[in-house]
Amino acid sequence: MTGKGNEEKEGIGDLLRRVMLASVGAAAMGVDELEELIRRAREQGEITAADAQKLKERLSDTLLGAPSAIDEVVERSVQRALRHLNLPTRSEIDRLHRTIEALARKIESLEEED
C-alpha cells in the first residue's frame, strides 16, 4: 500500500513512539538539569551539603510519582492522536458492540414472533 493510507499507518506508530520518547526524555532532562543546579548551588556555597542532599531526596521522591504523570501525558497524547486521525476509541467501539448486541436480540425476538 502506498500513498496517504500507508503514511497514516506508519504515522500512528511513529507518533506514539515519539510521544513516549519525548515524555521520557523530558523527565530525564529535567532530572539532569535539576541535579546540575543543585551541584552548582552547592559548589558556589548557596546551599549546604545537607540541603543539597535533601533536595536530591525530594527529587527522587517526586520522580517516584512521575511515571503516573507520564502515563497521563502519554494517554492524553494518544487520545488526541486518535481523534486527529478520526479513529474510534476503545469506549466508542465497546458502545457500538453493545448497540449491535441489543439490535441482534431485537431481531431474534422479532423472528421468533413470526
One Martini backbone bead per residue (centre of mass of N, CA, C, O) as a GRO file, in nm:
protein
  114
    1MET     BB    1   0.096   0.036   0.023
    2THR     BB    2   0.034   0.366  -0.075
    3GLY     BB    3   0.048   0.670   0.044
    4LYS     BB    4  -0.157   0.791   0.285
    5GLY     BB    5  -0.232   0.527   0.430
    6ASN     BB    6   0.059   0.450   0.503
    7GLU     BB    7   0.130   0.709   0.657
    8GLU     BB    8  -0.083   0.669   0.883
    9LYS     BB    9   0.019   0.403   0.995
   10GLU     BB   10   0.304   0.505   1.055
   11GLY     BB   11   0.220   0.758   1.219
   12ILE     BB   12   0.113   0.627   1.475
   13GLY     BB   13   0.370   0.484   1.568
   14ASP     BB   14   0.548   0.734   1.558
   15LEU     BB   15   0.386   0.906   1.753
   16LEU     BB   16   0.399   0.721   1.999
   17ARG     BB   17   0.704   0.706   2.015
   18ARG     BB   18   0.755   1.013   2.042
   19VAL     BB   19   0.591   1.062   2.297
   20MET     BB   20   0.744   0.867   2.481
   21LEU     BB   21   1.028   0.985   2.436
   22ALA     BB   22   0.961   1.273   2.525
   23SER     BB   23   0.874   1.209   2.811
   24VAL     BB   24   1.134   1.072   2.903
   25GLY     BB   25   1.328   1.298   2.816
   26ALA     BB   26   1.210   1.523   2.991
   27ALA     BB   27   1.256   1.388   3.259
   28ALA     BB   28   1.562   1.348   3.232
   29MET     BB   29   1.636   1.643   3.186
   30GLY     BB   30   1.520   1.750   3.450
   31VAL     BB   31   1.702   1.590   3.635
   32ASP     BB   32   1.976   1.685   3.531
   33GLU     BB   33   1.928   1.989   3.577
   34LEU     BB   34   1.871   1.975   3.881
   35GLU     BB   35   2.139   1.845   3.963
   36GLU     BB   36   2.313   2.072   3.849
   37LEU     BB   37   2.199   2.299   4.026
   38ILE     BB   38   2.273   2.172   4.294
   39ARG     BB   39   2.576   2.153   4.245
   40ARG     BB   40   2.627   2.456   4.201
   41ALA     BB   41   2.512   2.560   4.467
   42ARG     BB   42   2.715   2.403   4.638
   43GLU     BB   43   2.982   2.518   4.514
   44GLN     BB   44   2.882   2.831   4.579
   45GLY     BB   45   2.739   2.820   4.876
   46GLU     BB   46   2.410   2.840   4.869
   47ILE     BB   47   2.427   2.546   4.982
   48THR     BB   48   2.422   2.280   5.162
   49ALA     BB   49   2.480   1.953   5.180
   50ALA     BB   50   2.212   1.887   5.320
   51ASP     BB   51   2.029   2.041   5.121
   52ALA     BB   52   2.116   1.888   4.872
   53GLN     BB   53   2.019   1.613   4.972
   54LYS     BB   54   1.723   1.690   5.012
   55LEU     BB   55   1.670   1.765   4.717
   56LYS     BB   56   1.737   1.488   4.601
   57GLU     BB   57   1.519   1.336   4.761
   58ARG     BB   58   1.279   1.493   4.648
   59LEU     BB   59   1.332   1.419   4.359
   60SER     BB   60   1.298   1.115   4.398
   61ASP     BB   61   1.008   1.126   4.512
   62THR     BB   62   0.886   1.263   4.262
   63LEU     BB   63   0.969   1.039   4.054
   64LEU     BB   64   0.786   0.814   4.166
   65GLY     BB   65   0.526   0.983   4.048
   66ALA     BB   66   0.592   1.025   3.737
   67PRO     BB   67   0.479   0.780   3.579
   68SER     BB   68   0.181   0.866   3.607
   69ALA     BB   69   0.217   1.136   3.462
   70ILE     BB   70   0.324   1.018   3.200
   71ASP     BB   71   0.083   0.840   3.140
   72GLU     BB   72  -0.116   1.076   3.110
   73VAL     BB   73   0.026   1.216   2.875
   74VAL     BB   74   0.017   0.979   2.682
   75GLU     BB   75  -0.287   0.934   2.684
   76ARG     BB   76  -0.366   1.214   2.576
   77SER     BB   77  -0.197   1.197   2.315
   78VAL     BB   78  -0.335   0.950   2.197
   79GLN     BB   79  -0.620   1.066   2.190
   80ARG     BB   80  -0.553   1.298   1.999
   81ALA     BB   81  -0.450   1.123   1.767
   82LEU     BB   82  -0.713   0.967   1.721
   83ARG     BB   83  -0.887   1.212   1.661
   84HIS     BB   84  -0.716   1.318   1.424
   85LEU     BB   85  -0.758   1.028   1.268
   86ASN     BB   86  -1.053   0.926   1.323
   87LEU     BB   87  -1.045   0.718   1.560
   88PRO     BB   88  -1.163   0.494   1.761
   89THR     BB   89  -1.233   0.419   2.067
   90ARG     BB   90  -1.285   0.180   2.294
   91SER     BB   91  -1.559   0.294   2.398
   92GLU     BB   92  -1.689   0.318   2.118
   93ILE     BB   93  -1.669   0.020   2.044
   94ASP     BB   94  -1.827  -0.087   2.286
   95ARG     BB   95  -2.089   0.064   2.228
   96LEU     BB   96  -2.137  -0.065   1.949
   97HIS     BB   97  -2.147  -0.354   2.049
   98ARG     BB   98  -2.395  -0.319   2.231
   99THR     BB   99  -2.585  -0.226   2.005
  100ILE     BB  100  -2.563  -0.480   1.831
  101GLU     BB  101  -2.667  -0.677   2.044
  102ALA     BB  102  -2.945  -0.544   2.080
  103LEU     BB  103  -3.034  -0.575   1.785
  104ALA     BB  104  -3.007  -0.882   1.770
  105ARG     BB  105  -3.223  -0.940   1.986
  106LYS     BB  106  -3.457  -0.803   1.836
  107ILE     BB  107  -3.448  -0.977   1.584
  108GLU     BB  108  -3.493  -1.248   1.726
  109SER     BB  109  -3.772  -1.170   1.847
  110LEU     BB  110  -3.908  -1.117   1.573
  111GLU     BB  111  -3.858  -1.405   1.455
  112GLU     BB  112  -4.023  -1.555   1.679
  113GLU     BB  113  -4.304  -1.424   1.610
  114ASP     BB  114  -4.327  -1.559   1.309
   0.00000   0.00000   0.00000
